[in-house]
Amino acid sequence: MKSGARDLLSRTLRSPDAVTRFSMGEWDLLVRQARSAGLLARMRHVLVQHALIGAIPAVARWHFDAADTLAAKQQLAVRWEVEKIHTALEGLALPLILLKGSAYVMAGLPAAAGRLFNDIDILVPRDQLGPVEAALMLAGWHPASLSDYDRRYYRRWMHEIPPLQHVRRASVIDVHHAILPDTARYHPDSAALRRRAVPVAGMPGVAVLATEDRILHSATHVFHDGELPHGLRDLTDLDLLLRDAAVEPVFWPRLTARADELQLGRSLFYALRYLRYFLDTPVPDSVMAALGRNAPNRLVLAMMDGIFMRVLAPDHASCADIFTPAARLAAFVRAHWLRMPMHLLIPHLFHKAFISPWQRHAKPA
């Protein structure tokens, strides 16, 4: 599978100047791929940065402008929701640590540009889950509708409680106590992440993960998640985070050292490998060589390439081949295999494949 053979979006992100030579068919395909990847607004931002916004034909321009308007509206909503969450938790004497997209917005990072949101992720100590959930419920957030099995699964095995949705505004909060489940093969120290959290300027009591930690968390999220409809968007987050952080000369040694400390070297290796493949992210060869100790053997790596070069492309028919469905299934099974030992994994997959669909169909509307 050759790089960029079908993925026009990645090619355009790598070489934005190419849009000056696009046919109307290519513009149509770019819009479709970017929308499926959740990257229309970010693609517009890239074109603005390269003074290419005028190259967008009038009939395609409104797609990019509408996405940009939505992204701006969502960022305003994120700021509002963060303030409300902070107010709800201020009596608990613990910092509100934001993760992923909301952290990028509140910290004013380049990765916030054109970012769309499904929820707000926060990190709290495990022993504070009860008080945090109670405080958020009093403020209007309540557990989303889930099956009894899924609720038990979250409470017993996951690194977060079931999502909480606001009864009036429908905003969703994911409350994490860790970045990977207790049953996972790797166990990053949540307390170590919290200790190095960085305060958000102008918002006492609100913090984000330290530079290296937010990059490692983003990488971990991508390569431990079995469903990646927006995998390329997550890669562009990482690309922007890395380009912003790499201006510091000691950044790369700090990042690799922190990855080893948190048992996340394999996730970082994969992240940097596929960032180079999809986005030409400027990762020094010396860094890849240093991470070589975290690489799998050649056979496994070839298999991972076959999976991730497909599932991280836009989830659009134009980017798929006959092996893409199998690659998506393999990514799903791999993610659960990393999260759960075999004696838990097999019953869980059986339940999700056969019992859960039957329960959904058997339940009266």
C-alpha positions as CSV (number, residue, x, y, z in Angstrom):
1,M,0.0,0.0,0.0
2,K,1.8,3.0,-1.2
3,S,1.8,6.2,0.8
4,G,-0.8,8.6,-0.4
5,A,-2.0,6.3,-3.2
6,R,-5.7,6.9,-2.1
7,D,-5.4,9.4,0.7
8,L,-5.7,12.8,-0.9
9,L,-6.2,14.5,2.5
10,S,-2.8,13.4,3.9
11,R,-1.1,14.4,0.7
12,T,-2.6,17.8,1.0
13,L,-1.7,18.2,4.6
14,R,1.9,17.3,3.7
15,S,2.0,19.6,0.7
16,P,-0.7,22.3,0.9
17,D,0.6,24.0,-2.3
18,A,-0.8,21.1,-4.3
19,V,-4.3,22.7,-4.0
20,T,-3.3,25.3,-6.6
21,R,-3.4,22.5,-9.2
22,F,-6.5,20.7,-8.0
23,S,-9.3,19.8,-10.4
24,M,-12.9,20.2,-9.2
25,G,-13.0,16.4,-8.7
26,E,-10.0,16.6,-6.4
27,W,-11.7,19.5,-4.4
28,D,-14.8,17.4,-4.1
29,L,-12.8,14.4,-2.8
30,L,-10.8,16.5,-0.4
31,V,-13.9,17.9,1.2
32,R,-15.4,14.4,1.5
33,Q,-12.3,12.9,3.1
34,A,-11.7,15.9,5.4
35,R,-15.3,15.8,6.6
36,S,-15.1,12.0,7.3
37,A,-11.8,12.6,9.2
38,G,-13.1,15.6,11.2
39,L,-10.5,17.7,9.6
40,L,-12.4,20.2,7.4
41,A,-11.8,23.1,9.8
42,R,-8.2,22.2,10.4
43,M,-7.6,21.9,6.6
44,R,-8.9,25.4,6.2
45,H,-6.5,26.6,9.0
46,V,-3.6,25.0,7.1
47,L,-4.6,26.7,3.9
48,V,-4.9,30.1,5.7
49,Q,-1.4,29.6,7.2
50,H,0.0,29.0,3.7
51,A,-1.9,32.0,2.2
52,L,-3.8,29.5,0.0
53,I,-7.4,30.2,1.2
54,G,-8.0,32.1,-2.1
55,A,-7.3,28.9,-4.0
56,I,-10.5,27.2,-2.7
57,P,-13.2,27.4,-5.5
58,A,-16.3,29.3,-4.4
59,V,-18.5,26.2,-4.7
60,A,-16.2,24.4,-2.1
61,R,-15.4,27.3,0.1
62,W,-18.6,27.2,2.1
63,H,-17.8,23.7,3.3
64,F,-14.6,24.9,4.9
65,D,-16.1,28.1,6.2
66,A,-19.0,26.3,7.8
67,A,-16.6,23.8,9.5
68,D,-14.5,26.7,10.8
69,T,-17.6,28.4,12.2
70,L,-18.6,25.2,14.0
71,A,-15.0,24.7,15.4
72,A,-15.0,28.3,16.7
73,K,-18.4,27.8,18.3
74,Q,-17.3,24.5,19.9
75,Q,-14.2,26.1,21.4
76,L,-16.4,28.8,23.0
77,A,-18.6,26.1,24.4
78,V,-15.6,24.2,25.7
79,R,-14.4,27.3,27.6
80,W,-17.9,27.7,29.1
81,E,-18.1,24.1,30.1
82,V,-14.6,24.1,31.7
83,E,-15.7,27.0,33.8
84,K,-18.8,25.2,34.9
85,I,-16.9,22.0,35.7
86,H,-14.4,24.0,37.6
87,T,-17.1,25.7,39.6
88,A,-18.8,22.3,40.3
89,L,-15.5,20.8,41.7
90,E,-14.1,23.8,43.5
91,G,-15.1,22.6,46.9
92,L,-13.1,19.4,46.6
93,A,-9.6,20.9,46.9
94,L,-8.1,19.2,43.9
95,P,-6.9,20.6,40.6
96,L,-9.0,20.2,37.5
97,I,-6.6,18.5,35.1
98,L,-7.9,18.7,31.5
99,L,-6.9,16.1,28.9
100,K,-6.8,16.1,25.0
101,G,-8.8,18.7,23.1
102,S,-10.1,20.8,26.0
103,A,-6.5,21.0,27.3
104,Y,-5.3,22.3,23.9
105,V,-7.9,25.0,23.9
106,M,-7.5,26.2,27.5
107,A,-3.6,26.2,27.2
108,G,-3.7,28.1,23.9
109,L,-1.8,25.4,22.0
110,P,-1.5,25.2,18.2
111,A,-3.3,21.8,18.4
112,A,-6.5,23.7,19.2
113,A,-6.6,25.1,15.7
114,G,-9.7,23.8,13.9
115,R,-10.2,21.1,16.6
116,L,-13.7,19.6,16.9
117,F,-15.0,18.0,20.1
118,N,-17.2,15.2,21.3
119,D,-16.6,15.5,25.0
120,I,-14.4,17.0,27.7
121,D,-11.9,14.7,29.4
122,I,-10.6,15.3,32.9
123,L,-8.1,13.4,35.2
124,V,-8.7,13.1,38.9
125,P,-7.3,10.8,41.7
126,R,-8.9,7.4,41.9
127,D,-9.9,8.0,45.6
128,Q,-11.7,11.1,44.5
129,L,-14.0,9.5,41.9
130,G,-16.9,9.3,44.2
131,P,-16.9,12.9,45.4
132,V,-16.1,14.2,41.8
133,E,-19.0,12.2,40.3
134,A,-21.4,13.4,43.1
135,A,-20.4,17.0,42.6
136,L,-20.9,16.8,38.9
137,M,-24.3,15.2,39.3
138,L,-25.4,18.0,41.6
139,A,-24.3,20.4,38.8
140,G,-26.5,18.6,36.2
141,W,-24.3,15.9,34.7
142,H,-25.6,12.4,34.9
143,P,-24.5,9.0,33.6
144,A,-25.3,8.5,30.0
145,S,-27.7,5.7,29.1
146,L,-25.7,2.4,29.0
147,S,-26.6,-1.3,29.4
148,D,-26.1,-2.9,32.8
149,Y,-23.1,-4.8,31.3
150,D,-21.4,-1.7,30.0
151,R,-21.9,0.1,33.3
152,R,-20.3,-2.8,35.2
153,Y,-17.5,-2.9,32.7
154,Y,-16.7,0.8,33.1
155,R,-16.8,0.6,36.9
156,R,-14.8,-2.6,37.3
157,W,-12.2,-2.5,34.5
158,M,-12.0,0.8,32.8
159,H,-9.7,3.8,33.5
160,E,-12.8,6.1,33.6
161,I,-16.3,6.1,34.9
162,P,-19.3,6.0,32.5
163,P,-19.6,9.2,30.5
164,L,-21.6,12.0,32.2
165,Q,-24.0,14.1,30.1
166,H,-25.5,17.4,31.2
167,V,-29.3,17.3,31.4
168,R,-29.8,20.6,29.7
169,R,-26.8,21.4,27.6
170,A,-26.0,17.8,26.6
171,S,-22.3,18.4,27.1
172,V,-20.4,15.2,27.9
173,I,-17.6,14.7,30.5
174,D,-15.3,11.7,30.6
175,V,-13.8,11.4,34.2
176,H,-10.5,9.5,34.1
177,H,-8.5,8.2,37.0
178,A,-5.8,6.9,34.7
179,I,-4.9,6.9,31.0
180,L,-5.0,3.1,30.6
181,P,-7.2,0.5,32.4
182,D,-5.8,-1.4,35.4
183,T,-6.0,-4.6,33.4
184,A,-3.8,-3.2,30.5
185,R,-0.4,-4.5,29.7
186,Y,1.2,-1.2,30.5
187,H,0.6,0.9,33.7
188,P,1.6,4.6,33.4
189,D,1.7,6.1,36.9
190,S,-1.3,8.5,37.2
191,A,0.2,10.2,40.2
192,A,3.3,10.9,38.2
193,L,1.2,12.6,35.5
194,R,-0.7,14.7,38.1
195,R,2.4,15.8,39.9
196,R,3.8,17.4,36.7
197,A,0.6,19.0,35.6
198,V,1.0,22.6,34.5
199,P,-1.4,25.4,35.7
200,V,-3.4,27.2,33.0
201,A,-2.6,30.9,32.9
202,G,-5.4,33.0,34.2
203,M,-7.5,30.1,35.6
204,P,-6.4,29.1,39.1
205,G,-7.2,25.5,39.9
206,V,-7.2,24.4,36.2
207,A,-4.2,22.5,34.8
208,V,-3.1,20.5,31.8
209,L,-0.5,17.7,31.5
210,A,3.1,18.7,31.1
211,T,4.4,18.9,27.5
212,E,5.9,15.4,27.2
213,D,3.0,13.8,29.1
214,R,0.3,15.3,26.9
215,I,2.1,14.0,23.8
216,L,2.5,10.6,25.3
217,H,-1.2,10.5,26.4
218,S,-2.2,11.5,22.8
219,A,-0.1,8.7,21.4
220,T,-1.4,6.2,23.9
221,H,-5.0,7.2,23.1
222,V,-4.4,6.5,19.4
223,F,-2.6,3.2,19.7
224,H,-4.7,1.7,22.4
225,D,-8.0,2.6,20.9
226,G,-9.7,0.0,18.8
227,E,-12.1,2.3,17.0
228,L,-10.3,5.1,15.0
229,P,-12.9,6.9,12.8
230,H,-10.8,10.1,13.5
231,G,-7.4,8.5,13.7
232,L,-5.9,11.0,11.2
233,R,-7.3,13.9,13.2
234,D,-5.6,12.5,16.3
235,L,-2.3,12.2,14.3
236,T,-2.6,15.9,13.3
237,D,-3.0,16.7,17.0
238,L,0.2,14.9,17.7
239,D,1.9,16.5,14.7
240,L,1.1,20.0,16.0
241,L,2.0,19.2,19.6
242,L,5.4,17.9,18.5
243,R,6.2,20.7,16.1
244,D,5.4,23.2,18.9
245,A,7.4,21.4,21.6
246,A,10.4,20.5,19.4
247,V,11.6,24.2,19.3
248,E,13.3,23.4,22.7
249,P,16.7,21.7,22.0
250,V,16.3,19.2,24.9
251,F,12.8,18.2,24.1
252,W,13.4,14.9,22.2
253,P,15.7,13.4,24.9
254,R,13.1,14.4,27.6
255,L,10.3,12.8,25.6
256,T,12.0,9.5,25.1
257,A,13.1,9.4,28.7
258,R,9.6,10.1,29.9
259,A,8.2,7.4,27.6
260,D,10.4,4.9,29.2
261,E,9.5,6.1,32.7
262,L,5.8,5.7,32.0
263,Q,6.1,2.4,30.1
264,L,4.8,4.1,26.9
265,G,7.9,3.6,24.6
266,R,6.0,1.3,22.2
267,S,3.1,3.7,21.8
268,L,5.6,6.6,21.1
269,F,7.4,4.4,18.6
270,Y,4.2,3.7,16.7
271,A,3.1,7.4,16.9
272,L,6.3,8.7,15.4
273,R,6.5,6.0,12.8
274,Y,3.0,6.8,11.4
275,L,3.4,10.5,11.8
276,R,6.3,10.3,9.4
277,Y,4.3,8.2,7.0
278,F,1.1,10.3,6.9
279,L,2.3,13.8,7.7
280,D,6.1,14.0,7.2
281,T,6.4,15.1,10.8
282,P,10.1,16.1,11.3
283,V,11.3,13.4,13.7
284,P,15.1,13.1,14.0
285,D,16.5,9.8,12.9
286,S,18.4,9.7,16.1
287,V,15.1,9.6,18.0
288,M,13.7,6.7,15.9
289,A,17.0,4.9,16.5
290,A,16.7,5.4,20.3
291,L,13.2,4.1,20.2
292,G,14.3,1.0,18.3
293,R,14.5,-0.9,21.5
294,N,10.7,-0.4,21.8
295,A,10.0,-1.7,18.3
296,P,8.4,-5.1,17.7
297,N,10.1,-7.7,15.6
298,R,10.0,-7.3,11.8
299,L,7.1,-9.7,11.3
300,V,4.9,-7.9,13.8
301,L,5.9,-4.5,12.5
302,A,5.0,-5.5,9.0
303,M,1.6,-6.6,10.3
304,M,1.2,-3.3,12.2
305,D,2.0,-1.3,9.1
306,G,-0.7,-3.2,7.2
307,I,-3.2,-2.4,9.9
308,F,-2.4,1.2,10.8
309,M,-1.6,2.5,7.3
310,R,-5.3,1.6,6.6
311,V,-7.1,2.4,9.8
312,L,-5.4,5.8,10.4
313,A,-6.4,7.0,6.9
314,P,-9.7,8.9,6.6
315,D,-12.7,6.6,7.1
316,H,-13.9,7.1,3.6
317,A,-14.6,4.7,0.8
318,S,-11.9,6.4,-1.4
319,C,-9.2,5.5,1.1
320,A,-10.2,1.8,1.5
321,D,-9.1,-1.4,-0.2
322,I,-10.3,-5.0,0.2
323,F,-8.1,-5.4,3.3
324,T,-9.4,-2.4,5.2
325,P,-12.4,-4.1,7.0
326,A,-10.0,-6.8,8.2
327,A,-7.5,-4.1,9.3
328,R,-10.2,-2.4,11.3
329,L,-11.3,-5.6,13.0
330,A,-7.6,-6.4,13.8
331,A,-7.1,-2.9,15.3
332,F,-10.3,-3.5,17.4
333,V,-9.1,-6.9,18.7
334,R,-5.6,-5.7,19.3
335,A,-6.8,-2.7,21.4
336,H,-8.8,-5.0,23.6
337,W,-6.0,-7.5,23.8
338,L,-3.7,-4.7,25.1
339,R,-6.4,-3.6,27.6
340,M,-7.5,-7.0,29.0
341,P,-5.9,-10.4,29.8
342,M,-7.2,-13.3,27.8
343,H,-9.5,-14.7,30.5
344,L,-11.3,-11.4,30.5
345,L,-11.0,-10.6,26.8
346,I,-12.7,-13.6,25.4
347,P,-15.9,-13.4,27.5
348,H,-16.0,-9.6,26.8
349,L,-15.7,-9.9,23.0
350,F,-18.3,-12.8,23.1
351,H,-20.7,-10.6,25.0
352,K,-20.2,-7.6,22.8
353,A,-20.5,-9.7,19.6
354,F,-23.5,-11.8,20.5
355,I,-25.3,-10.9,23.7
356,S,-25.3,-7.1,23.5
357,P,-26.9,-7.0,20.0
358,W,-29.5,-9.6,21.1
359,Q,-30.3,-7.5,24.2
360,R,-30.6,-4.3,22.1
361,H,-33.1,-6.0,19.8
362,A,-35.0,-7.7,22.5
363,K,-35.5,-4.6,24.6
364,P,-38.8,-2.9,24.0
365,A,-38.6,0.6,22.4
